[in-house]
Amino acid sequence: MKAGAKTIVALVENESGTLNRLMSLFRRKALSLDSFTAGDCEQDGFSRLSLVLHADEGTVHQCVAQMGKLIDVVDVQHLPDDDSVRRELALVTVNSSPEKRREILEIAQIMKCEVAHLGHDTLTLECAAETRHLEHLFALLEPYGIHQIVRSGVVAIQTEKN
C-alpha cells in the first residue's frame, strides 16, 4: 500500500445496486480509489469490501459515516495500520530463458512466490503479500523483462487489539 493510504472495510448485503450506490458516494466526493475488492464472506447473502484511498482523516471519517447510512451497508470501519492485516495477490509473467531461469526461481523462493505457470520462454509467478513486498518483487524481476502484471487489489481484516 502506498504511504498515506487509508483502508476502509465494509460488510454489505448482496443486493442489486449496492456497489453502484457505494461508488456514487466516492464519485460525488471526487475521490479516487487505489484499490477496491469485494467478495463473499462467512455470512450467506453478504459480501466484504476492502477499499483503499488517499485522503485525510476527516475525509475518511466522512466516508465511513456516509457509507454507514446506506441501507445495504451493515457495518463499515476505517482500519488502522496497527490493528489489521492487508494482503494483495499478484501474478507476474517474466522472461525466463533457460540460462536465467534458476536466478528467477531463487528470487521467487526468497520472495515466497509460487510458480503458477512454466512456459518455454516465460515464467508466471503468484505472490500474496503486502503491497510494498510486491513492489519490491517487481523491482527484482524488472531486469529480466516483465511481460505482464495482474493485481487483485488489497484485502484487509481487522486483528485483535493488543
N, C-alpha and C positions, 0 to 999 in steps of 0.2 A: 504494500500500500504506500502511496506517495505521502511524503511528510505533510502534515496538516489535514489529512483526510479524516473524515468522521464517518462512523458506521452506525446505521440505523437498522434495527431488525423489527419485523412485524409478523404477527400471526393474523392471517386473513381468511375469510370464508371463500371457498371456490365458487364464486358467482360470476355470471356474465357481467362484464363491465368493470369489475373490481380494479384490474390493472390500469384500465383507461382512466378511471377516477383518480387513482394514485399519481399517474404520470401527469395528469392535468394540473394537479396541485404543484408539482415541481415546475411545469411549464409556465404557470401563472407567476411564479416567483423568479422566473428566468434562471433557474438553477440547472446545471448540467450534472448528470450522474456519471461518476467514473466507472461504476460497476453496479449492475442490477442482476440479482439472481433470484429465482423463485422455484420452489419445488414442494412436492408432497412432504408431509411431516407425520408425526406419530398419531395425529388425530384425523380420522376419515372426514373428508369434506373440507379440509383446511390446508393451507399452504403457509410455509415460512418464507419470508422475503429478507434478503440482505441487500441494503443499499449503501453505496459508498459515494460521498460527495465532498467537495471542498467548500466549506462555509464556516463562518464564525459561530461561536457557541450560541449566540442569540438566535441566529437563523435556524440552526439545528433544533433548538428548543421550540421555535415556532412551528417547524415542520412536524416534529413529533406531536405537538399539541393538535395541529390541524389534521394530521393523519388519524389521530385518536378519535376525532369527531366523525370520521367516515363510517357509515353503517356496517360495511363489510370488515372493518378492522377490529379485531378482538383485543389485541394487545400490541403495543408499539413502544420501543425504547431506544435510546441512544446508548451504545455500548462503549464504555471507557476502555482504553487500550489495556489497562492492567487487570481488567475483570473479564477478559474474553479471549477466545481462540479464533483465529482467522486463517483460512486456507483458500488457495486458488489452484485449480487444475490447469496444467498447460501440456499441450502436445507440440513438440518441435521436431521438424524434419530437417536434417542436416546432411550435407555432402559427407559421404563415408567411403572414400577409396580404400581398397584393401590395405594399403600401407599406413593409413591414418585411423583405421577402424579401432585398433587397440587403444590409441590415445583417447578417442571419443568415449569408448566404453569405460575407461578409467575415470574420466570426468563424470560420466553417468553414475558410476558406483559411488564416488566421493559425494556427489550431489544428491544421492538417494533417488535416482530415477530408475524407472523400469523401461526395458526395451519393448515398445508397442509393435514395431514392425521393422524387419530387417530386409532391405532391398539390395539389389546388386550394387548400386552406387549411392544409396541413401540409407539413413537410419532414422527412425522415428522414436523419440523418447517421450515418456509420460512422467510428469513430476507433479505431485501435490505438495504445496509448501506455502509459506508466507510469500507475499508479493516480492519483497526485497530479495529473497532467496532465488526466486525465478529470474529476476532481473540479473542477478549475478551469474546464474546458469547461462542465460542468453549471451552475456558478455564473454564467457569462457568458450562458447560454441561459435561465436561470430567469426573467428579466424578460419574455421573450416568451411564456412559458407552455409548460412541458414536459408533453406528453401521456403519454409512456411512456419508460422507460429499461430496456434489457436489457443485461446484462453477462455476459461469458463466464467470468470468474474469471481469476486470474493464471496465466500460463505462464512458466516460468523455465528458463534454461540457464546452465551454468557457462561462464565465459570463461577464457582462459588467463591465468595469473598473471603479473604484470609483475615 
